[in-house]
Amino acid sequence: MRDLFFTNIAYASVDSFVSNVNKLIINPIIVFLFALAVAIFLYGVLQFITNQEDEEAKTKGRNHMIWGVVGIVIMMGVFTILNMVMNTFNINGINPQQGTVHLPPQN
């Protein structure tokens, strides 16, 4: 018989929560921003090549290429900093590329 005076509590493990946040939110955002930076760079290359006579359009294309490279470098820096922090503090069980997290059991 159920006790009507106490609420049922659903216990979710921290491991599954962190894994889902990483897999469903953080990794797709990082991949999207990296793809956006590459697309901006390629758009700048196309704009630079197709407008050889127009100096203003070439400058816009050059600026798109520069900002695309800046975005790519920032996203590569994010992965590098994450890996450096994980290696410095000897954090095991977190794999950002696969979106998996394995935490040790709590005592």
Biopython code that builds the backbone (N, CA, C, O; Angstrom):
import numpy as np
from Bio.PDB.StructureBuilder import StructureBuilder

atoms = [
    (1, "MET", "N", (0.834, -1.177, 0.000)),
    (1, "MET", "CA", (0.000, 0.000, 0.000)),
    (1, "MET", "C", (0.878, 1.240, 0.000)),
    (1, "MET", "O", (1.861, 1.306, 0.738)),
    (2, "ARG", "N", (0.542, 2.190, -0.795)),
    (2, "ARG", "CA", (1.322, 3.425, -0.904)),
    (2, "ARG", "C", (0.990, 4.352, 0.256)),
    (2, "ARG", "O", (-0.149, 4.451, 0.712)),
    (3, "ASP", "N", (2.029, 5.016, 0.703)),
    (3, "ASP", "CA", (1.827, 5.984, 1.775)),
    (3, "ASP", "C", (1.491, 7.330, 1.144)),
    (3, "ASP", "O", (2.307, 7.871, 0.397)),
    (4, "LEU", "N", (0.348, 7.870, 1.416)),
    (4, "LEU", "CA", (-0.102, 9.105, 0.778)),
    (4, "LEU", "C", (0.527, 10.353, 1.370)),
    (4, "LEU", "O", (0.403, 11.435, 0.797)),
    (5, "PHE", "N", (1.190, 10.226, 2.494)),
    (5, "PHE", "CA", (1.775, 11.400, 3.141)),
    (5, "PHE", "C", (3.211, 11.681, 2.720)),
    (5, "PHE", "O", (3.752, 12.738, 3.045)),
    (6, "PHE", "N", (3.824, 10.770, 2.015)),
    (6, "PHE", "CA", (5.205, 10.965, 1.570)),
    (6, "PHE", "C", (5.248, 10.989, 0.046)),
    (6, "PHE", "O", (4.556, 10.223, -0.625)),
    (7, "THR", "N", (6.068, 11.877, -0.477)),
    (7, "THR", "CA", (6.181, 11.984, -1.929)),
    (7, "THR", "C", (7.214, 10.991, -2.429)),
    (7, "THR", "O", (8.172, 10.648, -1.735)),
    (8, "ASN", "N", (6.994, 10.552, -3.623)),
    (8, "ASN", "CA", (7.963, 9.677, -4.266)),
    (8, "ASN", "C", (9.096, 10.530, -4.818)),
    (8, "ASN", "O", (8.862, 11.571, -5.432)),
    (9, "ILE", "N", (10.306, 10.086, -4.598)),
    (9, "ILE", "CA", (11.474, 10.827, -5.056)),
    (9, "ILE", "C", (12.195, 9.982, -6.097)),
    (9, "ILE", "O", (12.511, 8.816, -5.860)),
    (10, "ALA", "N", (12.448, 10.578, -7.238)),
    (10, "ALA", "CA", (13.200, 9.896, -8.285)),
    (10, "ALA", "C", (14.658, 10.310, -8.160)),
    (10, "ALA", "O", (14.992, 11.489, -8.279)),
    (11, "TYR", "N", (15.510, 9.343, -7.922)),
    (11, "TYR", "CA", (16.929, 9.620, -7.784)),
    (11, "TYR", "C", (17.618, 9.379, -9.121)),
    (11, "TYR", "O", (17.623, 8.262, -9.637)),
    (12, "ALA", "N", (18.184, 10.411, -9.661)),
    (12, "ALA", "CA", (18.950, 10.289, -10.896)),
    (12, "ALA", "C", (20.420, 10.413, -10.542)),
    (12, "ALA", "O", (20.809, 11.231, -9.709)),
    (13, "SER", "N", (21.207, 9.610, -11.173)),
    (13, "SER", "CA", (22.626, 9.663, -10.860)),
    (13, "SER", "C", (23.259, 10.888, -11.514)),
    (13, "SER", "O", (22.855, 11.317, -12.595)),
    (14, "VAL", "N", (24.240, 11.425, -10.844)),
    (14, "VAL", "CA", (24.967, 12.583, -11.365)),
    (14, "VAL", "C", (25.678, 12.209, -12.647)),
    (14, "VAL", "O", (25.802, 13.020, -13.564)),
    (15, "ASP", "N", (26.143, 10.972, -12.703)),
    (15, "ASP", "CA", (26.850, 10.480, -13.885)),
    (15, "ASP", "C", (25.976, 10.591, -15.131)),
    (15, "ASP", "O", (26.430, 11.092, -16.159)),
    (16, "SER", "N", (24.740, 10.135, -15.052)),
    (16, "SER", "CA", (23.862, 10.185, -16.222)),
    (16, "SER", "C", (23.467, 11.619, -16.554)),
    (16, "SER", "O", (23.325, 11.960, -17.729)),
    (17, "PHE", "N", (23.287, 12.461, -15.546)),
    (17, "PHE", "CA", (22.927, 13.858, -15.797)),
    (17, "PHE", "C", (24.048, 14.595, -16.534)),
    (17, "PHE", "O", (23.806, 15.259, -17.542)),
    (18, "VAL", "N", (25.281, 14.469, -16.020)),
    (18, "VAL", "CA", (26.424, 15.142, -16.647)),
    (18, "VAL", "C", (26.658, 14.597, -18.047)),
    (18, "VAL", "O", (26.974, 15.348, -18.970)),
    (19, "SER", "N", (26.502, 13.299, -18.199)),
    (19, "SER", "CA", (26.675, 12.682, -19.516)),
    (19, "SER", "C", (25.644, 13.212, -20.505)),
    (19, "SER", "O", (25.984, 13.521, -21.647)),
    (20, "ASN", "N", (24.390, 13.319, -20.076)),
    (20, "ASN", "CA", (23.348, 13.823, -20.975)),
    (20, "ASN", "C", (23.540, 15.291, -21.310)),
    (20, "ASN", "O", (23.352, 15.684, -22.462)),
    (21, "VAL", "N", (23.908, 16.110, -20.337)),
    (21, "VAL", "CA", (24.164, 17.530, -20.616)),
    (21, "VAL", "C", (25.314, 17.676, -21.601)),
    (21, "VAL", "O", (25.240, 18.471, -22.539)),
    (22, "ASN", "N", (26.371, 16.912, -21.388)),
    (22, "ASN", "CA", (27.529, 16.979, -22.268)),
    (22, "ASN", "C", (27.168, 16.505, -23.673)),
    (22, "ASN", "O", (27.529, 17.141, -24.663)),
    (23, "LYS", "N", (26.455, 15.387, -23.753)),
    (23, "LYS", "CA", (26.152, 14.786, -25.054)),
    (23, "LYS", "C", (25.080, 15.558, -25.812)),
    (23, "LYS", "O", (25.166, 15.686, -27.033)),
    (24, "LEU", "N", (24.070, 16.075, -25.109)),
    (24, "LEU", "CA", (22.934, 16.684, -25.790)),
    (24, "LEU", "C", (23.016, 18.202, -25.924)),
    (24, "LEU", "O", (22.323, 18.778, -26.763)),
    (25, "ILE", "N", (23.851, 18.864, -25.113)),
    (25, "ILE", "CA", (23.892, 20.329, -25.162)),
    (25, "ILE", "C", (25.271, 20.847, -25.549)),
    (25, "ILE", "O", (25.406, 21.566, -26.538)),
    (26, "ILE", "N", (26.290, 20.491, -24.784)),
    (26, "ILE", "CA", (27.608, 21.101, -24.967)),
    (26, "ILE", "C", (28.266, 20.669, -26.272)),
    (26, "ILE", "O", (28.698, 21.519, -27.051)),
    (27, "ASN", "N", (28.352, 19.364, -26.526)),
    (27, "ASN", "CA", (29.014, 18.905, -27.748)),
    (27, "ASN", "C", (28.344, 19.406, -29.019)),
    (27, "ASN", "O", (29.053, 19.831, -29.931)),
    (28, "PRO", "N", (27.009, 19.381, -29.133)),
    (28, "PRO", "CA", (26.408, 19.936, -30.353)),
    (28, "PRO", "C", (26.681, 21.428, -30.541)),
    (28, "PRO", "O", (26.840, 21.887, -31.672)),
    (29, "ILE", "N", (26.738, 22.187, -29.452)),
    (29, "ILE", "CA", (27.045, 23.615, -29.571)),
    (29, "ILE", "C", (28.467, 23.813, -30.077)),
    (29, "ILE", "O", (28.703, 24.646, -30.952)),
    (30, "ILE", "N", (29.418, 23.053, -29.533)),
    (30, "ILE", "CA", (30.813, 23.175, -29.966)),
    (30, "ILE", "C", (30.947, 22.789, -31.436)),
    (30, "ILE", "O", (31.627, 23.479, -32.196)),
    (31, "VAL", "N", (30.309, 21.698, -31.844)),
    (31, "VAL", "CA", (30.377, 21.262, -33.245)),
    (31, "VAL", "C", (29.723, 22.293, -34.151)),
    (31, "VAL", "O", (30.245, 22.586, -35.227)),
    (32, "PHE", "N", (28.578, 22.854, -33.732)),
    (32, "PHE", "CA", (27.899, 23.865, -34.538)),
    (32, "PHE", "C", (28.767, 25.107, -34.711)),
    (32, "PHE", "O", (28.876, 25.634, -35.818)),
    (33, "LEU", "N", (29.388, 25.581, -33.626)),
    (33, "LEU", "CA", (30.227, 26.776, -33.722)),
    (33, "LEU", "C", (31.459, 26.527, -34.587)),
    (33, "LEU", "O", (31.881, 27.409, -35.335)),
    (34, "PHE", "N", (32.038, 25.330, -34.490)),
    (34, "PHE", "CA", (33.181, 24.993, -35.336)),
    (34, "PHE", "C", (32.758, 24.963, -36.806)),
    (34, "PHE", "O", (33.466, 25.496, -37.661)),
    (35, "ALA", "N", (31.613, 24.348, -37.107)),
    (35, "ALA", "CA", (31.114, 24.303, -38.485)),
    (35, "ALA", "C", (30.780, 25.701, -38.998)),
    (35, "ALA", "O", (31.009, 26.004, -40.169)),
    (36, "LEU", "N", (30.241, 26.551, -38.132)),
    (36, "LEU", "CA", (29.930, 27.923, -38.522)),
    (36, "LEU", "C", (31.205, 28.694, -38.867)),
    (36, "LEU", "O", (31.229, 29.456, -39.834)),
    (37, "ALA", "N", (32.258, 28.496, -38.081)),
    (37, "ALA", "CA", (33.533, 29.170, -38.357)),
    (37, "ALA", "C", (34.118, 28.705, -39.686)),
    (37, "ALA", "O", (34.649, 29.514, -40.447)),
    (38, "VAL", "N", (34.024, 27.417, -39.969)),
    (38, "VAL", "CA", (34.525, 26.906, -41.250)),
    (38, "VAL", "C", (33.690, 27.451, -42.400)),
    (38, "VAL", "O", (34.241, 27.810, -43.440)),
    (39, "ALA", "N", (32.378, 27.520, -42.235)),
    (39, "ALA", "CA", (31.508, 28.057, -43.285)),
    (39, "ALA", "C", (31.807, 29.528, -43.547)),
    (39, "ALA", "O", (31.820, 29.948, -44.704)),
    (40, "ILE", "N", (32.044, 30.313, -42.514)),
    (40, "ILE", "CA", (32.380, 31.734, -42.691)),
    (40, "ILE", "C", (33.707, 31.865, -43.422)),
    (40, "ILE", "O", (33.857, 32.719, -44.295)),
    (41, "PHE", "N", (34.666, 31.022, -43.068)),
    (41, "PHE", "CA", (35.963, 31.063, -43.758)),
    (41, "PHE", "C", (35.799, 30.730, -45.238)),
    (41, "PHE", "O", (36.336, 31.429, -46.096)),
    (42, "LEU", "N", (35.057, 29.662, -45.537)),
    (42, "LEU", "CA", (34.869, 29.269, -46.942)),
    (42, "LEU", "C", (34.073, 30.318, -47.714)),
    (42, "LEU", "O", (34.345, 30.553, -48.891)),
    (43, "TYR", "N", (33.097, 30.947, -47.070)),
    (43, "TYR", "CA", (32.367, 32.031, -47.719)),
    (43, "TYR", "C", (33.312, 33.192, -48.049)),
    (43, "TYR", "O", (33.213, 33.797, -49.117)),
    (44, "GLY", "N", (34.218, 33.494, -47.134)),
    (44, "GLY", "CA", (35.193, 34.554, -47.391)),
    (44, "GLY", "C", (36.117, 34.217, -48.533)),
    (44, "GLY", "O", (36.449, 35.085, -49.340)),
    (45, "VAL", "N", (36.543, 32.955, -48.617)),
    (45, "VAL", "CA", (37.401, 32.530, -49.737)),
    (45, "VAL", "C", (36.647, 32.682, -51.047)),
    (45, "VAL", "O", (37.190, 33.206, -52.020)),
    (46, "LEU", "N", (35.399, 32.228, -51.081)),
    (46, "LEU", "CA", (34.599, 32.348, -52.298)),
    (46, "LEU", "C", (34.391, 33.808, -52.680)),
    (46, "LEU", "O", (34.495, 34.167, -53.853)),
    (47, "GLN", "N", (34.100, 34.642, -51.700)),
    (47, "GLN", "CA", (33.886, 36.071, -51.955)),
    (47, "GLN", "C", (35.180, 36.724, -52.440)),
    (47, "GLN", "O", (35.137, 37.589, -53.314)),
    (48, "PHE", "N", (36.309, 36.332, -51.899)),
    (48, "PHE", "CA", (37.594, 36.903, -52.294)),
    (48, "PHE", "C", (37.956, 36.504, -53.719)),
    (48, "PHE", "O", (38.461, 37.323, -54.487)),
    (49, "ILE", "N", (37.698, 35.243, -54.074)),
    (49, "ILE", "CA", (38.082, 34.748, -55.401)),
    (49, "ILE", "C", (37.167, 35.287, -56.492)),
    (49, "ILE", "O", (37.637, 35.657, -57.568)),
    (50, "THR", "N", (35.853, 35.336, -56.223)),
    (50, "THR", "CA", (34.914, 35.735, -57.271)),
    (50, "THR", "C", (34.894, 37.236, -57.543)),
    (50, "THR", "O", (34.385, 37.646, -58.587)),
    (51, "ASN", "N", (35.418, 38.060, -56.663)),
    (51, "ASN", "CA", (35.383, 39.517, -56.831)),
    (51, "ASN", "C", (36.791, 40.084, -56.950)),
    (51, "ASN", "O", (37.215, 40.891, -56.123)),
    (52, "GLN", "N", (37.500, 39.667, -57.966)),
    (52, "GLN", "CA", (38.883, 40.115, -58.129)),
    (52, "GLN", "C", (38.979, 41.581, -58.554)),
    (52, "GLN", "O", (39.981, 42.232, -58.259)),
    (53, "GLU", "N", (37.967, 42.116, -59.237)),
    (53, "GLU", "CA", (38.030, 43.505, -59.684)),
    (53, "GLU", "C", (37.558, 44.490, -58.621)),
    (53, "GLU", "O", (37.990, 45.643, -58.626)),
    (54, "ASP", "N", (36.705, 44.078, -57.733)),
    (54, "ASP", "CA", (36.107, 44.961, -56.739)),
    (54, "ASP", "C", (36.909, 44.870, -55.429)),
    (54, "ASP", "O", (36.859, 43.856, -54.732)),
    (55, "GLU", "N", (37.636, 45.924, -55.112)),
    (55, "GLU", "CA", (38.496, 45.926, -53.921)),
    (55, "GLU", "C", (37.679, 45.880, -52.628)),
    (55, "GLU", "O", (38.109, 45.265, -51.652)),
    (56, "GLU", "N", (36.510, 46.521, -52.607)),
    (56, "GLU", "CA", (35.682, 46.513, -51.402)),
    (56, "GLU", "C", (35.175, 45.103, -51.106)),
    (56, "GLU", "O", (35.167, 44.679, -49.950)),
    (57, "ALA", "N", (34.753, 44.378, -52.136)),
    (57, "ALA", "CA", (34.281, 43.003, -51.953)),
    (57, "ALA", "C", (35.434, 42.085, -51.550)),
    (57, "ALA", "O", (35.247, 41.168, -50.751)),
    (58, "LYS", "N", (36.629, 42.329, -52.102)),
    (58, "LYS", "CA", (37.795, 41.527, -51.700)),
    (58, "LYS", "C", (38.136, 41.762, -50.233)),
    (58, "LYS", "O", (38.528, 40.833, -49.526)),
    (59, "THR", "N", (37.986, 43.009, -49.775)),
    (59, "THR", "CA", (38.256, 43.318, -48.366)),
    (59, "THR", "C", (37.238, 42.623, -47.462)),
    (59, "THR", "O", (37.595, 42.105, -46.404)),
    (60, "LYS", "N", (35.972, 42.613, -47.878)),
    (60, "LYS", "CA", (34.956, 41.896, -47.100)),
    (60, "LYS", "C", (35.271, 40.402, -47.047)),
    (60, "LYS", "O", (35.148, 39.771, -45.997)),
    (61, "GLY", "N", (35.677, 39.847, -48.180)),
    (61, "GLY", "CA", (36.053, 38.428, -48.214)),
    (61, "GLY", "C", (37.243, 38.137, -47.312)),
    (61, "GLY", "O", (37.265, 37.128, -46.607)),
    (62, "ARG", "N", (38.236, 39.027, -47.334)),
    (62, "ARG", "CA", (39.410, 38.862, -46.474)),
    (62, "ARG", "C", (39.014, 38.927, -45.002)),
    (62, "ARG", "O", (39.516, 38.154, -44.186)),
    (63, "ASN", "N", (38.113, 39.852, -44.662)),
    (63, "ASN", "CA", (37.644, 39.943, -43.277)),
    (63, "ASN", "C", (36.882, 38.686, -42.845)),
    (63, "ASN", "O", (37.035, 38.225, -41.714)),
    (64, "HIS", "N", (36.059, 38.132, -43.749)),
    (64, "HIS", "CA", (35.358, 36.885, -43.432)),
    (64, "HIS", "C", (36.360, 35.753, -43.209)),
    (64, "HIS", "O", (36.189, 34.942, -42.299)),
    (65, "MET", "N", (37.400, 35.696, -44.033)),
    (65, "MET", "CA", (38.410, 34.651, -43.852)),
    (65, "MET", "C", (39.120, 34.809, -42.510)),
    (65, "MET", "O", (39.350, 33.823, -41.810)),
    (66, "ILE", "N", (39.464, 36.034, -42.151)),
    (66, "ILE", "CA", (40.157, 36.279, -40.881)),
    (66, "ILE", "C", (39.280, 35.872, -39.708)),
    (66, "ILE", "O", (39.744, 35.191, -38.793)),
    (67, "TRP", "N", (38.002, 36.286, -39.726)),
    (67, "TRP", "CA", (37.119, 35.946, -38.609)),
    (67, "TRP", "C", (36.814, 34.445, -38.575)),
    (67, "TRP", "O", (36.610, 33.881, -37.500)),
    (68, "GLY", "N", (36.782, 33.803, -39.735)),
    (68, "GLY", "CA", (36.615, 32.348, -39.766)),
    (68, "GLY", "C", (37.790, 31.638, -39.123)),
    (68, "GLY", "O", (37.612, 30.686, -38.364)),
    (69, "VAL", "N", (39.002, 32.109, -39.431)),
    (69, "VAL", "CA", (40.201, 31.518, -38.819)),
    (69, "VAL", "C", (40.214, 31.789, -37.315)),
    (69, "VAL", "O", (40.591, 30.916, -36.533)),
    (70, "VAL", "N", (39.808, 32.986, -36.909)),
    (70, "VAL", "CA", (39.747, 33.297, -35.472)),
    (70, "VAL", "C", (38.774, 32.344, -34.768)),
    (70, "VAL", "O", (39.082, 31.837, -33.689)),
    (71, "GLY", "N", (37.625, 32.100, -35.358)),
    (71, "GLY", "CA", (36.656, 31.171, -34.776)),
    (71, "GLY", "C", (37.190, 29.756, -34.691)),
    (71, "GLY", "O", (36.986, 29.076, -33.686)),
    (72, "ILE", "N", (37.874, 29.301, -35.735)),
    (72, "ILE", "CA", (38.460, 27.960, -35.726)),
    (72, "ILE", "C", (39.514, 27.852, -34.635)),
    (72, "ILE", "O", (39.562, 26.855, -33.915)),
    (73, "VAL", "N", (40.359, 28.870, -34.506)),
    (73, "VAL", "CA", (41.406, 28.851, -33.480)),
    (73, "VAL", "C", (40.788, 28.846, -32.079)),
    (73, "VAL", "O", (41.279, 28.146, -31.194)),
    (74, "ILE", "N", (39.733, 29.607, -31.873)),
    (74, "ILE", "CA", (39.074, 29.628, -30.560)),
    (74, "ILE", "C", (38.504, 28.254, -30.225)),
    (74, "ILE", "O", (38.673, 27.773, -29.104)),
    (75, "MET", "N", (37.833, 27.618, -31.180)),
    (75, "MET", "CA", (37.253, 26.304, -30.908)),
    (75, "MET", "C", (38.338, 25.254, -30.674)),
    (75, "MET", "O", (38.167, 24.374, -29.830)),
    (76, "MET", "N", (39.436, 25.329, -31.397)),
    (76, "MET", "CA", (40.550, 24.412, -31.142)),
    (76, "MET", "C", (41.151, 24.699, -29.763)),
    (76, "MET", "O", (41.576, 23.778, -29.066)),
    (77, "GLY", "N", (41.184, 25.965, -29.376)),
    (77, "GLY", "CA", (41.680, 26.330, -28.049)),
    (77, "GLY", "C", (40.793, 25.780, -26.944)),
    (77, "GLY", "O", (41.293, 25.385, -25.891)),
    (78, "VAL", "N", (39.479, 25.749, -27.168)),
    (78, "VAL", "CA", (38.563, 25.181, -26.175)),
    (78, "VAL", "C", (38.891, 23.715, -25.935)),
    (78, "VAL", "O", (38.987, 23.279, -24.787)),
    (79, "PHE", "N", (39.062, 22.951, -27.010)),
    (79, "PHE", "CA", (39.407, 21.538, -26.850)),
    (79, "PHE", "C", (40.768, 21.374, -26.187)),
    (79, "PHE", "O", (40.937, 20.492, -25.345)),
    (80, "THR", "N", (41.742, 22.208, -26.551)),
    (80, "THR", "CA", (43.074, 22.121, -25.963)),
    (80, "THR", "C", (43.038, 22.427, -24.467)),
    (80, "THR", "O", (43.638, 21.707, -23.669)),
    (81, "ILE", "N", (42.334, 23.498, -24.087)),
    (81, "ILE", "CA", (42.253, 23.865, -22.671)),
    (81, "ILE", "C", (41.533, 22.782, -21.875)),
    (81, "ILE", "O", (41.957, 22.450, -20.768)),
    (82, "LEU", "N", (40.445, 22.224, -22.423)),
    (82, "LEU", "CA", (39.745, 21.143, -21.736)),
    (82, "LEU", "C", (40.666, 19.948, -21.509)),
    (82, "LEU", "O", (40.681, 19.370, -20.422)),
    (83, "ASN", "N", (41.429, 19.580, -22.526)),
    (83, "ASN", "CA", (42.347, 18.447, -22.382)),
    (83, "ASN", "C", (43.469, 18.755, -21.398)),
    (83, "ASN", "O", (43.870, 17.875, -20.637)),
    (84, "MET", "N", (43.985, 19.985, -21.395)),
    (84, "MET", "CA", (45.044, 20.347, -20.450)),
    (84, "MET", "C", (44.530, 20.304, -19.015)),
    (84, "MET", "O", (45.224, 19.810, -18.126)),
    (85, "VAL", "N", (43.323, 20.817, -18.778)),
    (85, "VAL", "CA", (42.754, 20.796, -17.427)),
    (85, "VAL", "C", (42.520, 19.358, -16.975)),
    (85, "VAL", "O", (42.837, 19.004, -15.839)),
    (86, "MET", "N", (41.965, 18.524, -17.861)),
    (86, "MET", "CA", (41.718, 17.136, -17.491)),
    (86, "MET", "C", (43.017, 16.389, -17.214)),
    (86, "MET", "O", (43.065, 15.560, -16.305)),
    (87, "ASN", "N", (44.076, 16.667, -17.984)),
    (87, "ASN", "CA", (45.361, 16.008, -17.742)),
    (87, "ASN", "C", (46.056, 16.558, -16.508)),
    (87, "ASN", "O", (46.698, 15.797, -15.784)),
    (88, "THR", "N", (45.948, 17.858, -16.244)),
    (88, "THR", "CA", (46.596, 18.468, -15.084)),
    (88, "THR", "C", (46.022, 17.925, -13.787)),
    (88, "THR", "O", (46.770, 17.587, -12.870)),
    (89, "PHE", "N", (44.693, 17.839, -13.703)),
    (89, "PHE", "CA", (44.056, 17.359, -12.487)),
    (89, "PHE", "C", (43.827, 15.850, -12.495)),
    (89, "PHE", "O", (43.175, 15.307, -11.603)),
    (90, "ASN", "N", (44.365, 15.184, -13.503)),
    (90, "ASN", "CA", (44.267, 13.722, -13.627)),
    (90, "ASN", "C", (42.810, 13.262, -13.547)),
    (90, "ASN", "O", (42.464, 12.359, -12.784)),
    (91, "ILE", "N", (41.982, 13.898, -14.342)),
    (91, "ILE", "CA", (40.562, 13.556, -14.393)),
    (91, "ILE", "C", (40.396, 12.439, -15.418)),
    (91, "ILE", "O", (40.695, 12.606, -16.601)),
    (92, "ASN", "N", (39.921, 11.318, -14.944)),
    (92, "ASN", "CA", (39.703, 10.167, -15.818)),
    (92, "ASN", "C", (38.216, 9.930, -15.973)),
    (92, "ASN", "O", (37.430, 10.296, -15.100)),
    (93, "GLY", "N", (37.830, 9.322, -17.074)),
    (93, "GLY", "CA", (36.441, 8.935, -17.267)),
    (93, "GLY", "C", (35.603, 9.921, -18.047)),
    (93, "GLY", "O", (34.422, 9.661, -18.274)),
    (94, "ILE", "N", (36.170, 11.058, -18.473)),
    (94, "ILE", "CA", (35.412, 12.034, -19.249)),
    (94, "ILE", "C", (35.979, 12.052, -20.663)),
    (94, "ILE", "O", (37.173, 12.273, -20.859)),
    (95, "ASN", "N", (35.122, 11.821, -21.633)),
    (95, "ASN", "CA", (35.536, 11.817, -23.027)),
    (95, "ASN", "C", (34.651, 12.792, -23.796)),
    (95, "ASN", "O", (33.538, 12.436, -24.183)),
    (96, "PRO", "N", (35.136, 14.046, -24.030)),
    (96, "PRO", "CA", (34.290, 15.041, -24.702)),
    (96, "PRO", "C", (33.944, 14.677, -26.138)),
    (96, "PRO", "O", (32.883, 15.059, -26.631)),
    (97, "GLN", "N", (34.822, 13.943, -26.817)),
    (97, "GLN", "CA", (34.548, 13.602, -28.205)),
    (97, "GLN", "C", (33.363, 12.642, -28.324)),
    (97, "GLN", "O", (32.568, 12.754, -29.258)),
    (98, "GLN", "N", (33.239, 11.695, -27.379)),
    (98, "GLN", "CA", (32.144, 10.738, -27.420)),
    (98, "GLN", "C", (30.965, 11.183, -26.568)),
    (98, "GLN", "O", (29.868, 10.641, -26.705)),
    (99, "GLY", "N", (31.169, 12.149, -25.699)),
    (99, "GLY", "CA", (30.095, 12.624, -24.829)),
    (99, "GLY", "C", (29.791, 11.686, -23.688)),
    (99, "GLY", "O", (28.647, 11.590, -23.243)),
    (100, "THR", "N", (30.824, 10.981, -23.202)),
    (100, "THR", "CA", (30.612, 10.046, -22.102)),
    (100, "THR", "C", (31.329, 10.530, -20.846)),
    (100, "THR", "O", (32.392, 11.148, -20.919)),
    (101, "VAL", "N", (30.728, 10.238, -19.692)),
    (101, "VAL", "CA", (31.300, 10.574, -18.391)),
    (101, "VAL", "C", (31.126, 9.365, -17.478)),
    (101, "VAL", "O", (30.019, 8.846, -17.335)),
    (102, "HIS", "N", (32.208, 8.920, -16.866)),
    (102, "HIS", "CA", (32.148, 7.818, -15.908)),
    (102, "HIS", "C", (32.777, 8.308, -14.605)),
    (102, "HIS", "O", (33.994, 8.463, -14.514)),
    (103, "LEU", "N", (31.940, 8.549, -13.601)),
    (103, "LEU", "CA", (32.408, 9.036, -12.314)),
    (103, "LEU", "C", (32.549, 7.860, -11.357)),
    (103, "LEU", "O", (31.810, 6.880, -11.455)),
    (104, "PRO", "N", (33.514, 7.960, -10.418)),
    (104, "PRO", "CA", (33.643, 6.884, -9.427)),
    (104, "PRO", "C", (32.438, 6.890, -8.499)),
    (104, "PRO", "O", (31.798, 7.926, -8.319)),
    (105, "PRO", "N", (32.123, 5.740, -7.908)),
    (105, "PRO", "CA", (30.970, 5.702, -7.005)),
    (105, "PRO", "C", (31.203, 6.532, -5.754)),
    (105, "PRO", "O", (32.325, 6.620, -5.255)),
    (106, "GLN", "N", (30.132, 7.143, -5.251)),
    (106, "GLN", "CA", (30.206, 7.971, -4.042)),
    (106, "GLN", "C", (30.187, 7.079, -2.811)),
    (106, "GLN", "O", (29.461, 6.085, -2.779)),
    (107, "ASN", "N", (30.965, 7.418, -1.808)),
    (107, "ASN", "CA", (30.971, 6.664, -0.545)),
    (107, "ASN", "C", (30.189, 7.391, 0.507)),
    (107, "ASN", "O", (30.080, 6.913, 1.636)),
]
sb = StructureBuilder()
sb.init_structure("model")
sb.init_model(0)
sb.init_chain("A")
sb.init_seg("    ")
for serial, (resi, resn, name, xyz) in enumerate(atoms, 1):
    if name == "N":
        sb.init_residue(resn, " ", resi, " ")
    sb.init_atom(name, np.array(xyz, "f"), 0.0, 1.0, " ", f" {name:<3s}", serial, name[0])
structure = sb.get_structure()
